[in-house]
Amino acid sequence: MANAHREQLANRHARIDANLAAELKRPVPDSVVVRRLKAKKLKLKDEISAQLH
């Protein structure tokens, strides 16, 4: 069960990472969107780390 939850978090993290990369490739990235995506990505990374310990 916990393994499935970690996998779900990792998948969400990967999707956010892809969205962030796409936003950064735009000619003029939206700084608010970039900041929001980075915050979500960091939060998920913390959740994944907490699951491992």
N, C-alpha and C positions, 0 to 999 in steps of 0.2 A: 504493500500500500504506500509506504513512504517513498519507495523507489519510483512509483508511478507519479507521485506528487512532484518529486525532484525532476523527473523527465518532463512533466508539464511546465514547470518553472523554467527549465533549460530551453524548451521550445519557445516559450514566450520571450525569453531573453534573446534568442536567436532572431525572432521576428522583429523585435525592437531594434536590434543591431542592424538588421537589413534596412529597416525604415530610416534609421539614423544615417546609414551610408548613402541611401538614396537622397535624403535631404541635403547632405553635405555635397553631393555631386551637382546639385542645382546651381545655375549661374549665380544666384543670390539666395543662399540658404536663409530660411527664417530663423533668426536667433532664438525666438521664443520656443519654436518647435524643437530646435536642437537642444535647448536647455531642458525642456520637458522630457524628451526622449532619454537624455543622459541621466536625468534623475530617476526615471522609471527603471532604466537598465541597472543603475547602481543599487536601487532598492531590491530588485530581483536577485542580483548577485549576492547581496547580503542575506536574503532569504535562503538561497541555495547553500551558502556557506553555513548558515545556522542549521540546516538540515543535515549537513555532513558531520557536525559535531555533536 
